[in-house]
Amino acid sequence: MNPMNLADLNARDRDGFVEALGWIFEASPWVAERAWAHRPFASLEALHQAMIDVVQEASEPEQLALLRAHPDLGTRARISDASTGEQRGAGLDRLDVAEYERLQRLNGEYRRRFEFPFLFAIKGSTKDDVLTALEVRVGRSRDEELAEALRQVFRIAGFRLEDVLRGSSGTTG
């Protein structure tokens, strides 16, 4: 992906903005579409916060659809290029058989309990960090876990925005 700068994003029409950033929140271009109305963004952080605000102001069914758009961690199914790279970075593409089975069992238990996939911003984490967090979080209440899953999605989006804007100073210049 070619890095772009904030001035370029601020200058784009809605379709161009959504084309550039619609993938930041997994398979949920509506986040970028709604955030576009808050341009111009003075910084990467302001853009990220606008996108977070859009999700926080969305209905619970929209939030759940956003969460459900994410793949299960460690899946071997077809997933987005962004998710593939993120999971590879944490070693989830190199699980041994026992680790894979544990991850699949916990993912299944988590999904049955909460009706959305376990979400974890894995950048900078190891497979052990992921498995430990999954074991802890599967025992939480639905409200706690919905809030935590959204926090993790916001972190993932922040990492993705940083990658998109790499090479820019993060300002309008």
C-alpha positions as CSV (number, residue, x, y, z in Angstrom):
1,M,0.0,0.0,0.0
2,N,1.3,3.4,-0.9
3,P,1.6,5.8,1.9
4,M,-0.5,9.0,1.6
5,N,-0.6,12.2,3.6
6,L,-3.3,13.8,5.5
7,A,-3.6,16.7,3.1
8,D,-4.4,14.2,0.3
9,L,-7.0,12.5,2.5
10,N,-8.6,15.9,3.5
11,A,-8.8,16.9,-0.2
12,R,-10.6,13.7,-1.4
13,D,-14.3,13.6,-2.1
14,R,-16.4,11.1,-0.1
15,D,-15.9,8.3,-2.6
16,G,-12.1,8.8,-2.7
17,F,-11.9,9.0,1.0
18,V,-13.9,5.8,1.5
19,E,-11.8,4.1,-1.2
20,A,-8.6,5.0,0.7
21,L,-9.8,4.3,4.2
22,G,-12.9,2.1,4.0
23,W,-11.0,-1.0,4.9
24,I,-9.5,0.5,8.1
25,F,-12.4,-0.8,10.1
26,E,-12.7,-4.4,8.7
27,A,-15.3,-4.7,6.0
28,S,-17.1,-1.6,7.4
29,P,-16.6,1.3,4.9
30,W,-19.5,3.1,6.6
31,V,-17.1,4.3,9.3
32,A,-14.9,6.1,6.8
33,E,-18.0,7.4,5.0
34,R,-19.4,9.0,8.1
35,A,-16.0,10.3,9.3
36,W,-15.5,12.1,6.0
37,A,-18.0,14.8,7.0
38,H,-15.7,15.8,9.9
39,R,-12.8,16.9,7.6
40,P,-10.4,18.5,7.6
41,F,-8.4,16.5,10.1
42,A,-5.6,18.4,11.7
43,S,-3.7,15.2,12.6
44,L,-3.7,11.4,12.4
45,E,-5.0,11.4,15.9
46,A,-7.9,13.6,15.0
47,L,-8.8,11.4,12.1
48,H,-8.6,8.3,14.3
49,Q,-10.7,9.9,16.9
50,A,-13.4,10.9,14.4
51,M,-13.6,7.3,13.2
52,I,-13.8,6.1,16.8
53,D,-16.6,8.7,17.5
54,V,-18.5,7.4,14.4
55,V,-18.4,3.8,15.8
56,Q,-19.3,4.9,19.4
57,E,-22.3,6.9,18.0
58,A,-23.4,3.9,15.9
59,S,-26.3,1.7,16.9
60,E,-25.4,-1.5,18.8
61,P,-26.5,-3.6,15.7
62,E,-24.0,-1.6,13.6
63,Q,-21.3,-2.1,16.2
64,L,-22.0,-5.8,16.4
65,A,-21.8,-6.1,12.5
66,L,-18.4,-4.3,12.7
67,L,-17.2,-6.8,15.3
68,R,-18.5,-9.7,13.3
69,A,-16.8,-8.6,10.1
70,H,-13.4,-9.5,11.7
71,P,-12.0,-13.0,11.3
72,D,-11.3,-15.3,14.1
73,L,-7.7,-15.1,15.1
74,G,-5.6,-18.0,13.8
75,T,-8.2,-18.9,11.2
76,R,-7.1,-20.7,8.1
77,A,-10.0,-19.4,6.1
78,R,-9.5,-16.5,3.5
79,I,-9.1,-13.3,5.4
80,S,-8.2,-9.7,4.4
81,D,-4.6,-8.9,3.5
82,A,-4.5,-6.5,6.5
83,S,-5.6,-9.3,8.9
84,T,-3.2,-11.8,7.4
85,G,-0.2,-9.6,8.0
86,E,-1.3,-8.7,11.5
87,Q,-1.8,-12.3,12.5
88,R,1.5,-13.3,10.9
89,G,3.3,-10.7,13.0
90,A,2.1,-12.3,16.2
91,G,3.1,-15.8,15.0
92,L,-0.5,-17.0,14.6
93,D,0.5,-18.5,11.3
94,R,3.0,-20.7,13.1
95,L,0.9,-22.4,15.8
96,D,1.7,-26.0,16.6
97,V,-1.1,-28.5,16.6
98,A,-1.9,-28.2,20.3
99,E,-1.8,-24.4,20.2
100,Y,-4.0,-24.3,17.1
101,E,-6.6,-26.7,18.8
102,R,-6.5,-24.6,22.0
103,L,-7.1,-21.4,20.0
104,Q,-9.9,-22.9,18.0
105,R,-11.6,-24.3,21.1
106,L,-11.3,-20.9,22.9
107,N,-12.4,-19.0,19.8
108,G,-15.5,-21.2,19.5
109,E,-16.3,-20.8,23.2
110,Y,-15.9,-17.1,22.9
111,R,-18.0,-16.8,19.8
112,R,-20.8,-18.9,21.3
113,R,-20.8,-16.8,24.5
114,F,-20.6,-13.3,22.9
115,E,-21.8,-13.9,19.3
116,F,-18.9,-12.1,17.8
117,P,-15.2,-13.1,17.3
118,F,-12.5,-12.5,19.9
119,L,-10.7,-9.3,18.9
120,F,-7.2,-8.4,20.0
121,A,-4.9,-5.8,18.5
122,I,-2.0,-8.2,18.1
123,K,0.6,-5.8,16.8
124,G,3.6,-6.2,19.1
125,S,2.1,-9.2,20.8
126,T,3.0,-12.9,20.7
127,K,0.8,-15.9,20.3
128,D,1.1,-16.5,24.0
129,D,-0.2,-13.0,24.7
130,V,-3.2,-13.7,22.4
131,L,-4.0,-17.1,24.0
132,T,-3.7,-15.7,27.6
133,A,-6.0,-12.8,26.8
134,L,-8.5,-15.1,25.1
135,E,-8.6,-17.3,28.2
136,V,-9.2,-14.3,30.5
137,R,-11.7,-12.5,28.3
138,V,-13.9,-15.5,27.6
139,G,-15.0,-15.4,31.3
140,R,-16.1,-11.7,31.2
141,S,-19.6,-10.3,31.1
142,R,-21.1,-9.4,27.7
143,D,-21.1,-5.7,28.4
144,E,-17.5,-5.8,29.6
145,E,-16.5,-7.8,26.5
146,L,-18.4,-5.7,24.0
147,A,-16.6,-2.6,25.4
148,E,-13.2,-4.4,25.3
149,A,-13.8,-5.7,21.7
150,L,-14.6,-2.2,20.5
151,R,-11.4,-0.9,22.3
152,Q,-9.4,-3.5,20.5
153,V,-11.0,-2.6,17.1
154,F,-10.0,1.0,17.8
155,R,-6.4,0.0,18.4
156,I,-6.4,-2.1,15.3
157,A,-7.7,0.8,13.3
158,G,-5.1,3.1,14.8
159,F,-2.3,0.8,13.7
160,R,-3.8,0.5,10.2
161,L,-4.1,4.3,9.9
162,E,-0.5,4.7,11.0
163,D,0.5,2.3,8.3
164,V,-1.5,4.2,5.6
165,L,0.0,7.5,6.6
166,R,3.5,6.2,7.0
167,G,5.8,8.6,5.2
168,S,3.7,11.6,6.2
169,S,4.2,13.7,9.3
170,G,0.7,13.0,10.5
171,T,-0.2,16.7,10.0
172,T,-1.8,18.6,7.2
173,G,1.7,19.5,5.8
